[in-house]
Structures are given as C-alpha cells and as structure tokens.
Amino acid sequence: MTYVITERCIDVKDASCVEVCPVDCIHASEDDRMFYIDPDECIDCGACVDPCPVDAIYAEEDLPPDQQPYIEVNRLYFHDPAAARRRVSQLCPPATAGVGAGHPAAGEAAGSPAIMPEA
C-alpha cells in the first residue's frame, strides 16, 4: 500500500510533508492545486502524515470512502499531470477552493444547502 494526498490539500498546499519525506516522493508544480505522492516511490513510512496541518494524507487502506478518487488522482499525476489536474478540478472546482473538509465552509462544498438570508 501507499499513502495518498486527498482533497484537504487542495489550495492549501502546505509543504510540510515534502520536507519530511525521506525518499522525495511528494511532488507538485507551481500550477498544481495540491501535492501528489508517487505510489511507485513511496516506501510507506508514514513520515508525511503527522506534519500535514490539514490532515490530508492517509494510508491507502485507511482512506475515507469519499476520498477514494484521490488514489487514482495521485497515480495519474505521474503519468499524465494535465489529466490529474483536470480530475482535481472536477472533484473540487476552483469555486470551492479552500473548502475541503478541514475548512469552515466544508458543508457547502459537500453539497449541503447554503443558508440564504431572507430578502
């Protein structure tokens, strides 16, 4: 198994995980909205998990059901980065940037109705 970076990293992109990875398997470019773990390079040490300030990194076998698409997103990035970026935008459109599960507006991002003030 490998570790997977999930939705909570999107538009946060804190590099604490990169700094502690002993095999440098966590990558992103300036244009990317999140970091990605190369499953072929990851040695499953878990060093990246605790430093992540938004709890975006999970062991693949512990991944919450709603974050399962990020297994493929992380793999895809190392074969077709443009396709991975498109998939991230589908899963978390830029309009919902910064509202992953670790953010205050997460309910709206997850599809809960917004409370509108009465006119």
Disulfide bonds with the S-S distance in Angstrom:
none
